[in-house]
Amino acid sequence: MHVLGVDAGATKTVCLAADGLGHVVAEARGPGANLAVDEELGVEKVLHGVMEEASRGLHEPPAAVCLGMAGVDRPEDGRMARTIMRRLGYRSRVLVVNDALLALVAGVDRGPGIVVIAGTGAIAYGRNTQNLAARAGGWGHLLDDEGSGYWIGVRALQAVMREADGRGPATDLTPRILAHFGVASASDLVHVVYYRDLSRQEIAALSMLVQQSQDAGDATACEILESAAAELARAARSVSARLGLDIETFSYVLAGGVFRVVPSLARRLAERLIAATPRSSVVPLEVEPAVGAVRLALADADGTLVLPKYIAESQG
């Protein structure tokens, strides 16, 4: 027996094939597959590619498949994801869940906890001992995503323009960002941002420059990262309060690429979270979130799966 666990994110898609004991026997990687950003057929192409590659050499269909993807706990996106999986030939034992649940399960397995994801976007998602869930954030870059890589990158670009206008202080971000895009002046950034059609991932990548400027002692960069940590902490605290975890012993799991390239953000956030909930611990996610998809697929295959239910649903 084997199962497939898929983590489809904005930047990359990872598919793991694992045996009945959860040992990974094959892995495949592809580009991002996000229904809010990419065309449906583009998402389908990515999923088909990674699942076919991970299944190569396996001589029977998977006993279960778990796909984690942002937004699929919204009805329309969930229906679209399930339609894609049916078109790919996966009709039974297919579990489609929010990708935040994958990261939480990868970090704490079946226990209570809260995952804070900061990648291109951002979300806080948690589960308590009653298997009730709550989330904050993750509503997309126009409505939300405070503290994400994109949010940090936009504020870095704004800081450059504010310096150029005399509306803001001089900042070490200006020479770094101009050099990054190969332009001579702040006004040239207008062409880069609006006419090159920068992707959200390209803007999010500027978060690394914010870390570098902070390391150089730049006050503006420090302010941006302090604000990002405050926003992520606010989201996590909202989840903790609604789940009644404030007096419990549990772990916050930090996941997403921004924490790797902006380590001071992880430190700032951890300090805020521990101060607010002293019985908690903060741990980085050190495995692929797709490991959580494998664990969920195995539970589905053996009939022991009980998915968390959002608090509002449990009371409805």
Secondary structure, 3 states (H helix, E strand, C coil): CEEEEEEECCCEEEEEEEECCCCEEEEEEEECCCCCCCCHHHHHHHHHHHHHHHHCCCCCCCCEEEEEECCCCCHHHHHHHHHHHHHCCCCCCEEEECHHHHHHHHHHCCCCEEEEEECCCEEEEEECCCCEEEEEECCCCCCCCCCCHHHHHHHHHHHHHHHHHCCCCCCCHHHHHHHHHCCCCCCHHHHHHHHCCCCHHHHHCCHHHHHHHHHCCCHHHHHHHHHHHHHHHHHHHHHHHHHCCCCCCCEEEEECHHHHHCHHHHHHHHHHHHHHCCCCEEEECCCCCHHHHHHHHHHHHCCCCCCCEEHHHHCC
